[in-house]
Amino acid sequence: MKTTLLVGAALLALTAPPAWAQGPVSGTVTDARTGEPLPGATIFLDAAAGGTTDAAGTFSLPVVPAGAHELRITFLGYEPLVRRVQGQAAEQRLNGRLQPGGVLTGEALVTASRANDRTATAYTNLGRQDLAKRNFGQDLPYLLDQTPSVVVTSDAGTGVGYTDIRIRGTSNTGINMTINGVPLNDAESHGSFLVNLPDLASSINNLQVQRGVGTSQNGGAAFGASINISTLDVRREAYAESQNTYGSFNTWKSNVQFGTGLINGHFTVDGRLSRIATDGYMNRAASDLKSYYFAAGYQAKSTLLKFITFSGREKTYQAWNGVPEPALTGNRAQLQTYLDNGELSEADAARVLREGRRYSYYTYDNQTDNYQQNHYQLHLSQGLGQDWNIGAALHLTRGFGYYESYRAGQKFVNYGLNNVIIGVDTLTRTDLVDRKWLDNYFYGGTFALNYQPREGKLQATLGGAWNRFDNDHYGEIIWAQYASNSSIGQRYYFNDATKTDYNAYARATWQVLPTLGLYGDVQVRHIDYRISGVEDEQNDVTTRARYTFFNPKAGATFALAEDQQLYASFAVGQREPVRADFTDRPAGDQAARAERLHDFEGGYRLTRASLSLLGLSTSVRFEVNGFYMNYRNQLVATGQLNNVGTPLRTNVPRSYRRGVELTGFISANDKISLSSTLTLSQNQILDYRDVVYDENYEPVVAAPRTSTISYSPSVVSAHTLEGQPVKGLRLALLLKTVSRQHLDNSTNENRSLKPYQTLDFRLRYAIHPVFMKEIELGLLVNNVLNREYVANGYTYSYLGASGRQETFNWFFPQATRNYLVSVGVKF
């Protein structure tokens, strides 16, 4: 069975023998059928663990003593490979091709949605150890910050609480996320709210980031990228672990993890409990996050059955309003404009001057978001003879919660209440506290039938899914200064939404020649979406929308040499509008239309596991990927938000993203390594027509012109320099640069985020005492250079009190220099 357990590299040095015979042995471990690298394979020398393969499937044993030795390579789901090696001073190279066999794993379902070197797409693989060294308790987007074309943001400024990720300028509403092949994106908003799953990274076995349309996925189409997460881990040995972090802004992370290993060769139980809490960098932006993960499985040679449940509960003080621009500039005249137009009160303005860039709009003690999300998954992987296997899953996600708000001067009529008469006075407004609720179920099933012969030129997958989403939206009044005719928990609006989504896809790769491979993928997806009822402003949001999409994909690969490859692909992606596109259309805007994307990708890959450079055994990887993403009716952010912080969007008829992504990695003897990624892009709207207002308050449509798509930087880079000066001690510097981003589509620099550059420092030191497996100490210094920068924001304009058009910018400042220290123990 084909499997891609992607575990990051952790090459361990052996005790040095006499210098006259201690040459290195290095090589690459691959799947014998596909030639695909196998990251995380374990290397044994004479029964002693010598390390694991890295993300490219390469390994290096820096020291092999003189004499004959047994080299053994193992990887779950494959037959072990044993070779004899003779210690010598000269460097030796050994390539291992593992045959599928042994215990079947749960990767059949996940592999069906994964890209590889045959699928001619751009992707990045991260394994458990890659994530672990980055994981100090920040949300998953921050652990992906060094991957190509990624920009991350945090409402509270610290990477804990509400965070977001953009890839190639596309927000997470355009990024398809799955966990074990099950869609994670909210069916209505298309967002993946990872705040609901705190510390998920501690339970991830591996993940893959695909850029562009990528391969066919369950759930919504990928309009910038997809993130495929796998927790389907099988750890043969029993373990117990705990990670604990403390840092700036009273940030705490604590978790415990355990596993039984294989019991009687068939049964496994794994679990985790976590809590993360922080006061946040922004004032009154605290988060209190709790989660668990539990998995129980049975496996045999041809069968794996696994039940997985994980849950998260969050209470987060609302920081989604951001801070007004005068809080950053200190400009009194600008602050007065916000006052004159009612954007801020006198009390707000005083706090802006007092609190500065850490200003928080809200002051009500319980202005919080409260939400819980429970996930249940049942997975079956079944071998069907030598060449076939099937993966199937049933799933249920239960979500419920509310956010609570204090609202001043609200009209009774907007809440369906009568005016209040006191003596001769009629009161039409009141202060009140309300709660807006979501109560939903998401359930369905997925399957993937895989044809993967041991020695075959053709590999194929037939898969699909059926999913249903039921969601109630409603609001309650829990307190009012003047209660009018309300009752306790007065419900003032209600609407329900249902969405049925099913898809089927077929994918195949065919190795036509030893150097030439072809790839094809077709998907049909149908959506039926219905909303019935009224929204919070008593507006009728009844909607009925149906879509059927046909999404073909094709590609080719050409091997220039054993370690070099050219590839090219074309893919079509189509995507339905999100809920807010129907319910919160800008005034006068036409009905939202589905988006369509034609994605062209092409590039070159070099993976050289071992070469001699300056007398060092060096591993090198390099990739250049070009992309041209041509959109029709792309839904782009206008720069405005609705009343729950959701960006408002509008269709633009013609737009595109084009650019080049450069990634490189070089490692010398596992003592020092450098990884870099650089994205250069153009992100344009053709024939864009801006709308402004004249002196008579009439909208004026400007002449068409080419403009830049909002939130789309033209330059993004990330660089990690990591060294191991002594065994067990790893030091790393992480540099991130992001160029200017526009808050709307006007290409006006007065409505933009300034370019920024950040530098982080990371330290991990592991020791192995006799009484436990490992103690690891960690330190993360974020923003070492203490830069004051902003990673997100929004904007809106209207004719102000002065009769001229005024623009109001709100920003999300990120934390200045801050620290996280950690202690991890493993038994």
N, C-alpha and C positions, 0 to 999 in steps of 0.2 A: 504494500500500500504506500502511495505517495504521502509524505509528510514533510512539513517544514516547521519543525520546532525551532524557532529562531531565538536562541539564547546568546547574549552578548559575550564578547571575548573576555577571558580573565586568565592569561597565560602565566603559569606559575614556574618560577625558576627551580631547577634541581640543584641539589648539593654538589658543589664543584669537586670533581675527581682530579687526579694529577694533571697538570697542564699539558703533558705531552700527548694526551689522547682524550680530548674533551671537545670535539667538534660538534656543531649543531646538526640537528635533523629537523627539516621543515617540510611542509607539503600542503595539499588541499584535499578535503574530504567532500565527496559529491554523491548524489543519488545515481546509482548505476544505470537507471533507465533514462533519466532526463538530463544528466550532467549538471543538475542544479546543485549549488553549494549547500552544505548542511551545517549551519551555524549551531553551536552548542554540543557537537559531538565530543565525547570524552576520550582523552588520550591517556593510555596507561603504558608505563615502561616498567616491565618486570613487576606488575601488579600494583605499582605505586602511581597514583594519579599525577600526570604530568601537565595537565591543563585542559582547556577546551578550545574548540575552533571558534574563530571570530565570525562577524557578520558575513564575511566572504567565504567562510568555510575553511580558512587557513589556520595552520598551527605552527608553532616553532618550539622545539626543545633546545634551549641554548647550549646545554651540556649533556653529552652522552658518554659515560665512562668507557674505557677500553674493554674489549671483549665482546662476546655474543650476548644479545638481549632480545627479549620478546616485546614487540610493540603491538598493543591491542587497541583497537578503535571501536567504541560502542556508541550507539545512538538508538533511542527508543523507537520501536517500530521497524528496525532494521536488524539484519543478521550481523553479529560481530565480525570484524576483520582482524586477522592476526598475521603479522609479518615478523621476520627475523631481521635484525639489524646488527651490524658490527661497528662498535665504537672506533672512531678514527679521527684524526685531527682535521681532515678536510670536511667541508660542508657536504651533507647528503640531503637529497630531496626524495620524498616519497608521496605519491598521490594515491589516496584510497577511494575506491568505488564501492559503496555499500549497497547490498541487495536488500530490498524490502522483505520483512519477515518478523518473527517474534511476536510480541504482544501488539495487538491493534490499538491505535490511539484514537482520540476524538477529533483528529485533525481533518478527517474526510470532509466534514461540513465546512470548516474554516478554509481549507485549501481550495475549495470550489470558488471562493471569491477573491483569492489571492493572485497577485501578479507575480510573474517570474521572468527569467531571461527569455522565455519563449513567447511572451505575450506583448513584447515590443512597446512597453509603457514605462513611464518614469515612476520609480517607487523607492522608498527607504524602509528598511527593516530595523526594528529595535527589539532586543531581547530583555529578559528579566534583569540581567546584570547591567545592561545599558540604562534601564530605568532606575534601578536601585541606587546607582551612584549619583543620580540627579535628584533623588526623592528625599527632600527634607520636610515634606508636608504640604508643599504648594500644589495647586491643582494641575491636572494632567497637561493642559496646554503649555504650562511653564516647563514641563519636562520635555516638550517637543520643540522648544524655542530654537535649538541649534540645527533643526532640520531645514531643508531648502524651502525658500519662499514663505516662511512662516513669520507672522507678526502676532504677538500676544498682548492682551490688555487685561486690566484688573480694575473693577469699580472701586474697591477699597484701597488699591495701590500696592498690595503686598503679594498678590498671587494666591490669596486664600479668600474664599467666598465666591462672589460672582466674577467669573473670568470669561474671556472669549479668545478665540483663535481665528486668524484669517490666513488663508493660503492662496497665493497668487491674487491677493486683493479680495477674495471671496470670504464672507463671514461664515460662521458655522451653520447658518441656514442653507448654505449651498455645499456643505461638506457632509457627505454620507458617512454616518458612524454606525458600526455594528459591533455587538459583543457576542462572540461565538456564532456569528452569522445571523443574529437576531437584531432587527433595527433598533437603534437607540434614539434617533431623532424623534422629537415630538411630532405626531402625525399632523397637527394643525399648524404649529408655528415653524416646523422643520428645524427648530433649534435643538441642540444637544446640551442640556443644562447639567454639566458635570458637577455643579455645586450640590446636586441631589445625590451624588455618589462619591462622597469624600474618601480619599485614600484608596480609590480604585486601583491606582498604580501598584500598590503593594500586592494585589492579587492577579496582576497581569503576567501571563507567561511570555507572550510576545505580541507585537503589533506591527502593522504595516501601514505606512502612509503612501497612498497612491495620489499622484498629482494629475490634474486633468480629469477627463471622464473615466479613464481606467476601465477595469473589467466590470461586467454586469453585477449589480449588488441587489440585495433585498432592501426594500424601503425606497426613499426618495432618490432621485438621480444625483450624481456627483456633478456639481457645476463649477467646482474649483479643485476639489480633492475628495478623497475618501480615507477614513481611518478605520481599519479593521482590527479589532481587539480580540485576543484569545485569552481566556482564563483556563482552557482545557489542559491543565498541567497534570502530569503523572510523575510524582517523585517517589522513587523506589524505597528510599530510606526514611525512617521516622525523623521528625524534626520538631523543634520548638524555638521560636524566635520572638524578639521584641525590639521595636525601634522607638526611641524617645527623643524628641526635639524640643528645645526651648530657644526663644530668640526675641528680637526687637518687637515692640508693640504687644508685649505679653502674649506672644505666639507659642502655643503648645501643640505638640503632636505626640500621641501615645498609641501604640498598638501591640497586640499579641497575636502571633500566628502559630498554628500547630498542624501537624499531619502525622498520620499513622504509618506512612509508607505502604508498601504492598503487604497486605495480610493474607497469608496462605496463597500468595501468588495471584490473588484475584481482586481483593477488596481494598479500597482506599477511602479515607475520610480526611478532609482538610477544612480549616476554619480560620477566621480572622475577626477580631474586634478592634475598632479604631475610634479615636476621638481627636478632633482638631478644633482648636479654639484660638481666637485672636481678637484684639481690640481694633485692629486695622490701622493703617496709616492715616486715613481720613478720620476726622473727628466723628464720633458716634457711628462707626462703621464696623461694629463687632460682628463676629460670626461664631456660632456654636454648632459644630457639625459632628454627627455620629454615624457610624456605619458598621455593617457586618458582612461577612462572606462565609458561606458554608457549602461544601460539596461532598457528595458521597457517590462512589462509583463501583461498578463491577466490571471486570474485564477478563477476557480469555483470548485465545489466539486469534479468533475471528470476530469477536463481539466486544463492544464497550457500551455500557449503559451508565449514564451519569446524570444525577439530579444536582442542580446548582440553584442556590438562592442567594441573593445579595440585596442589601437595602441601605438606604441613606436617609437621614433625617437632618434637616437644616433649619436653623433660625438665624436669620441674617438681617441686621439693621439696614434699611434701605439707603443705598448710596448711589442709586442709579440716576439721580438728578445731576450729579457732577457739581462743579463750581463755576460761578459766572466769571467771565474774563477779567473783570476788575480785581478779583481776588488774586490773580496772578500778576497783573500789571501794576496794581496799586494806583491806577489812574482815577482821580477823583471826578473829573468831568465825565468820564465814561460811566462811573458808578452812578452819577446823577441821572444819566440817560436811563439806566435800568430802574431807578426810582421813579422818574417822571412817567414812565410807561407801565408802571405797575408790575414789573418783573420782579422787583424786590420791595419789601416794606422798609420803613425806617429802622425797625429792629434788625431786619436782615442785613441792611447796609452796614449797621454798626458792627455786626458779627463778621461781615466780610473783611472789614478793616482790622478787626481783632484777631480773627483766625487765619487770614491769609489763604495760602494754597491748600490748607487742610480744612477749609470751611465745609460744613455740612448744612444743607438746606433745611433738613428736618430737625425738630427739637422734641417732639412728642416721644415719651419714654418707650412706647411700644410700637413705634413706626417700623414694624418688622415684617419680613417675609418668612412664612412658616410652611414647610412642605416636606412630605415624606413620599418616597418612591420605593416600592417593593417589587423585586424581579424574581420570577420563578421560571426555570428552564429545565426541560427533560430532553437529554440528547441520547441518540442511538447511533452508533457506528457499527456497520455490519459488513464483514467481508463476504463476497459472493464469488467464491472460487479464487483462482490465482490472479485474475486480471481486473476484477470488478469489485467495487465496494459502494456502499450507500451511507450517507449521513442524513439524519432527519432530526427535527427538534419540534417540540411543542413549547409554547411560551405564554406567560401572562405577566403583565406589568400593571401594578395597582398604584395609582398616584392620587394623592389628596392633600389639600392644604389651602392656605389663604394668605393674603397680606393685609395687614391692618394699618389704617391711616386716620390721622386726625385731619378734619377738613373744616375750615372756617367759612362762615357766611354762605352756607349752601341753601339754595332755594328749596322750599318744601315741595314745590311742584315737581322738581326733578327726582324726588324720591317717592312720588305718589302720595304725598301727605297734604292735609288741609293746612291753610294758613292759620296762625294762632291769633286770637283776639284777646287782648288784655285791656280792659276798660274801653277807651275809645281808640286805642291803637291796634292796628293790624300788622302783625309781624309776618313777613314773607320769607325770612331767612333764619337759619340757626347754625350754630357750631355743632358738629357731631363727629362720631367715630364709626367708621364702617369697616367691614371685612369683605373682600372679594375672593370668592371661593372657586377652586377647580376640583372636580371629583370625577376621576376617569379610570377606564379599563382599556388596556391594549392587549390583544390576544391573537393567537394564530399558530401557524405551523410553517416550517421550511423544510426543504429536502434538496439533496444533491446526489445524483447517481454518477459515479466516476468510473471511466474506463481507463486503466493505467497498466498496460502490460509491462512485464519486466524488461523485455527487449522488444520495443515496438516504436515505429516511427510516428504512429498516430496515438494521441491521447484526447479524450473527450469528456465533457461533463454536460449532463442535462439536469437543470435545477429549477426551482421556483419557490413561491411562497403565497400564502393567503393570510391577510391580516385585517383585523377589525379594531376600530377605535371608537369608544363611546365616552363623551365628555360633557359634563354639566358645568355651566358657568352661572354663578349667581352671586348676589350681594346681599349683605345683612347690615342693618343698623344695630350697633350694640350699645350706643349711648348717644343722647342728644340733649343739648341745653334746654331746648323746648321740644318735648316729645310729640306734640300734636296728637294725632289719632293713631300713632304707631304702637305696636306691641313689642315685647321682648324678642330680639332677633328678627325684627321686621325685614322681610325679604322685599327688596325694591326693584330687582330685575332678575330675569331668568332666561337662559337660552340653552338649548342642548345641541350638540353636534355629533354626527356620526360620520365615519369615513371607512370605506371598504377599499382595500388595495390588494390586488393580486397580480402576480407576474410569473412569467415562464421564460427561461433562457436556455440556449444551447451554445456550447463553446467547444472548440477543438484546436489543437495544434498538430501540425504535420511536418515532420522533418523530411522534406523532399529530397535533399542532398545532405551529405555530412556537414556542409557549410551553410545550407539554406533551409530556413524554417518558415512556415506560414501559419498565421493565426486568424481565426474567425470567431465572431461572437454576435449573436442576435438575441434581443430581448423584446418581449411584448409585455406592456404594463397597462393595467386598467384601474382607474380611480373613480369612485362615486362618493361625493362629499356633500353633506347636507347640514345646514344650520337652521334652527327654528326658534324664534323668540325675539326678545328685546335686549339691548345692551344697557350699560349703566346710565347713558344719557337718554334713556327711553326711546332710542332709535331702533327701528325694526331692522334686524340683521338677517332676516330669512334669506337663505342662499341655497341654490341647488347647482352643482357643477359636476360634469362628467367628462372624463378624458380617457383616450386610448392612445398610447404612444408605442411607436416601433423604433427601436434603437439598435442599429447595426454597428458593428465594429470590425476592423480588419487590420492586420499588420504583418510585417515580415522582419526576419532577423538574418544577418549574414555574418558568419564567423570569418574574420580576417586572419585569425590565428587562434591557438588554443585559449589565449587569455585576452582576446580582443574581439569586439562585436560591434557591428552597425545594426541599427534598428529604425523602423519607421512604422507609424500607425495612423489610422483615421477612425474617429468614433463620433457617433451622434448621441447627444443627450437631450432629453426633453423633461420639463419639470412644471408641475402645476403651481399656481400662486399659493401663498400661505394665507392663514386666516385674516391677518391684518390687511392684506392686499384687498380683501373683499369688504371688511367692516370699517376700515379707516382710510378710505381713499381721500387724497387731497381734494379740496373743493373744486368742482368742475372737471375733475379728471374722469376719463372714461373707464369702463369696467376693466379689471385686471385680465390680462391674457397670459397664456402659458408661454414659457420661455423655450427657446430651441438653441442648441449649441452644436457647431461643427468643430471638432477638436483635432488638429493635426499635430503630431508629435514625432520627433526624430532625433537620433543621437548616436553617440559613440561611447562604449564602455571599455575600460582596461582594468583587469584585475591580475596583478602579478604578485603571487604569494611570497616569493622569496627571490631577492637578488642581492648581490654584494655591492654595497655602496660605502666607500671610505672604510672598508674592513668590517662593516656591520651587516648583519642579516636583516634585510629591509623588506617590508611588505608595502605595496603601493596599490592604490585604487584611484581611478580617475573617471569621471563621466561628464560629458557635455550633452545637454538636452535642449533642443529648440522646440518652441511651441507657438502655435497660432490658434487662438480660440475665437471663432467667429460667431457672434450671437445675433439672434433675431428676437426682438421683444424682451431683451434682458430687463429684469426688474432690478433697478439700482436705487440705492439709498438717496433720499432727498436731503438728508441732514437733519430732519425733524424726527421727534419721537412722539408716540402716543402717550396716554396718561399712565401706562404701566411700563414705560421705558423701552417699548419695542420700536425699532427704526421703521419709519414710513418709507414706502418705495413706490416707484412709478416705472411703467414700461418705457423703454427707449427703443425705437424701431431697429436701429443698426448700431452695433458696437463691437469692439474686439479687444482681446488681450494678446499680445505677442511678445516674445522675449527669449532669453537664453538662461539656462541654469547650469552653473559650473560647480561641481563637487569634487573634492579631492581628499585623499587620506594617505598619510605616510607614517610608518611605524618602524623604529629601529630597535631590534632585540627586546621589544616590549619595555624599553626603558624610557623612551620618549616618543611622542606621536603628535602629529598636527592634522587636524581635520578642518576643512574650510568649505564654505558654500557661498556662492555669489549669484544673485538673480538680477538681471537687467531687463526691464520690460517697458513697454508702452501700453497704456490702458485707456482706450479712446472711445468716446461717443461721437458718431457721425451725425451731422445735421441736428445738433442739439439746439433747442430753443429755450432760452432762459425767460422767466416771467418776472417782471417788476411792476411797480404801481406808479401811476402818474399823480399829479397834484389833485385830481378829481377822484382819487381812490379807485381808479379803473385799472384792471390788469393790462399790461402791455407785453406782448410776446415779441422778444427780440429776434433779430435775423438769425437764420441757422448758421451754425459754425461747429467746428470740431473742438471738443472739450475733453478733459480728463475725468475718468470715472472716479467717483468719491471713494475714499479709503483705499486707494490703490497706489502705493509707493512705487517709484520707478527703479529704486535700488534697495535691495535687502541683502545683507550679508551676515554670516555667523562664522566664528573661528574659535576652535578649542585647541589650546596647547597644553598637553598633559605629559607629566614626567613621573618616573618612579626612581628617585635618587637612592633609596634603600628599599629592601624587600618589605612589602606591606604598606609602604607610604606612597600615596599618589597625590600629586599636586596638579591643579589645573587652573588656567586662566581662560575665561570665556568672554569673547568680545562680540557685541551685536550692534549693527548699524541699520537704521531705517531712514530713508529719505522723506521728503515732504509728502504729507497726505492731505488731500482736500476734503473738507467736511461735507460739501455738496458738489454739484456737477458744474458749477460756474467757473471753475479754475481761478477763483479769486483768492489771492494769498491772504487776504484779511479774514478768510473763513477756512483756515487750514491749521494743521498740526506741524510745528517746526520739525526739521530733521533732528534725530537724536542718536546718541551713541552711548552704550553702557558697557561696563567692564565688571565681571564677577570673578570671584576667587573661590575655589573649592579645594578642600583638603579631606582625604580619607586615609585613616591609618588603622590597619587590621593587625591584631596579634592573635596568636593561637596558643593559649595556655593549656595545660594538661587537663584541667577540670571542665573545659567546655570547648566547643568547636572554634568559636571566634568571638572576640570583642572588637568592635569597630568604633572608632571615634571619628566624628566628622565636623567640619566647619564650612559654612557657606557665607561669604560676604557678598551681598548684592550691592550693585552700584558703587563699586570701590571708589570711583572718582567723585562721588557725591553730587552727581548731576541732577539738576531740577528739570525734569522732562515730563511731557504729556504724551500718552499713548492712544488716547481716544477722546472723542468729543462729539458735539452736535451743534447745529445752527438753525436759526429761522429768522425771517425778516418780515416786516410789515410797515405800513405807514404809521409812524408814532404820533405822540401828542403834538410834536412840532409840525406835523403835516408832511414830513419828509420820510423817506424809507429808512428805517433803522434796522440794524442787524444785531442779533443777540447770540453770542457764542458761549457755550458751556463746555467745560473740559473735565477730564479725569486725570489729575496729577498722579504720578507714580512716586513711590517712596524714595527718599534720598538714602544715603548709605545705611544699611541695616544688616543684622547678623542672625544666623541660625546655627546652633550647635547641637550635635546629636550623639547619642550613645546607642549602639545596637549590640545585641547579644544573640548568639546562636548556640543551641544545645543539640 
